[in-house]
Amino acid sequence: MALKYTEKKTNTTTKNENKRKETANEETKETKTTNRRKRRITWFNPPCSKNVSSNIGKKFFDLLNSCFPPNHKLHKIINKNTVKLSYSCTPNITNHQQPE
């Protein structure tokens, strides 16, 4: 009778181990698709001025290319693909408030 008990016990443990392995595989498949690396983007946001007639964006990216050439050690962090340009074109918020 002891022999039957141990046989049943080993059969159930192998079934449980297989189920654990299957669920572990499913969990790793789900986490592989959800854990994506975000790009590290640095934003350059110059203030907007109507007095400036030159193309600030082009001059800024030319400056990036001249200061951080491909052989520079910081080129990996600071280049045209990791630095984005956004103009601040909105006026001061106090001009938009309605008097009460």
C-alpha positions as CSV (number, residue, x, y, z in Angstrom):
1,M,0.0,0.0,0.0
2,A,2.9,2.3,0.7
3,L,4.2,1.8,-2.8
4,K,0.9,2.9,-4.4
5,Y,0.9,6.1,-2.3
6,T,4.4,7.1,-3.4
7,E,3.6,6.4,-7.0
8,K,0.5,8.6,-6.9
9,K,2.5,11.3,-5.1
10,T,5.3,11.3,-7.7
11,N,2.7,11.4,-10.5
12,T,0.9,14.4,-9.0
13,T,4.1,16.3,-8.3
14,T,5.3,15.9,-11.9
15,K,1.9,17.2,-13.1
16,N,2.1,20.2,-10.8
17,E,5.7,20.9,-11.9
18,N,4.6,20.8,-15.5
19,K,1.8,23.2,-14.8
20,R,4.2,25.6,-13.0
21,K,6.6,25.5,-15.9
22,E,3.8,26.3,-18.4
23,T,2.5,29.2,-16.4
24,A,6.1,30.5,-16.0
25,N,6.6,30.3,-19.8
26,E,3.4,32.2,-20.4
27,E,4.3,34.9,-17.9
28,T,7.8,35.4,-19.5
29,K,6.2,35.7,-22.9
30,E,3.8,38.4,-21.7
31,T,6.5,40.4,-19.9
32,K,8.9,40.3,-22.9
33,T,6.4,42.2,-25.0
34,T,5.4,44.7,-22.3
35,N,8.8,45.7,-21.0
36,R,10.1,48.0,-23.7
37,R,12.9,50.5,-23.4
38,K,11.9,54.1,-23.6
39,R,14.0,56.5,-25.6
40,R,15.8,59.1,-23.6
41,I,15.0,62.4,-25.3
42,T,16.3,65.8,-24.3
43,W,14.1,68.7,-25.3
44,F,15.5,72.1,-26.3
45,N,12.8,74.7,-25.9
46,P,14.0,78.2,-26.9
47,P,11.7,81.1,-26.0
48,C,9.7,82.6,-28.9
49,S,10.5,86.1,-30.0
50,K,9.3,88.0,-33.1
51,N,12.6,90.0,-33.2
52,V,14.6,86.8,-34.2
53,S,14.7,86.4,-37.9
54,S,17.2,83.5,-38.1
55,N,16.4,79.8,-38.1
56,I,17.2,78.9,-34.5
57,G,16.6,75.2,-35.0
58,K,19.0,74.8,-37.9
59,K,21.7,76.8,-36.1
60,F,21.2,74.7,-32.9
61,F,21.5,71.4,-34.8
62,D,24.5,72.7,-36.7
63,L,26.0,73.5,-33.3
64,L,25.3,70.0,-32.0
65,N,27.0,68.5,-35.1
66,S,30.1,70.7,-34.7
67,C,30.4,70.3,-30.9
68,F,29.6,66.5,-30.7
69,P,31.0,64.8,-33.8
70,P,30.5,61.0,-34.2
71,N,33.9,60.3,-32.6
72,H,33.1,62.4,-29.4
73,K,32.4,60.3,-26.3
74,L,29.1,62.1,-25.6
75,H,27.8,61.7,-29.2
76,K,25.8,58.7,-28.1
77,I,23.8,60.8,-25.7
78,I,23.7,64.1,-27.5
79,N,22.9,63.9,-31.2
80,K,20.2,64.9,-33.6
81,N,18.2,61.7,-32.8
82,T,18.1,62.2,-29.0
83,V,17.7,66.0,-28.8
84,K,14.4,67.4,-30.0
85,L,13.5,71.0,-30.6
86,S,10.2,72.6,-29.6
87,Y,9.4,76.3,-29.9
88,S,7.7,78.1,-27.0
89,C,5.2,80.0,-29.0
90,T,2.5,80.6,-26.4
91,P,2.2,84.0,-24.8
92,N,2.2,84.6,-21.1
93,I,-0.8,82.9,-19.4
94,T,-1.8,86.1,-17.5
95,N,-2.8,87.7,-20.8
96,H,-5.5,85.0,-21.3
97,Q,-7.2,85.4,-18.0
98,Q,-10.6,87.1,-18.1
99,P,-11.2,90.0,-15.7
100,E,-14.0,89.3,-13.3
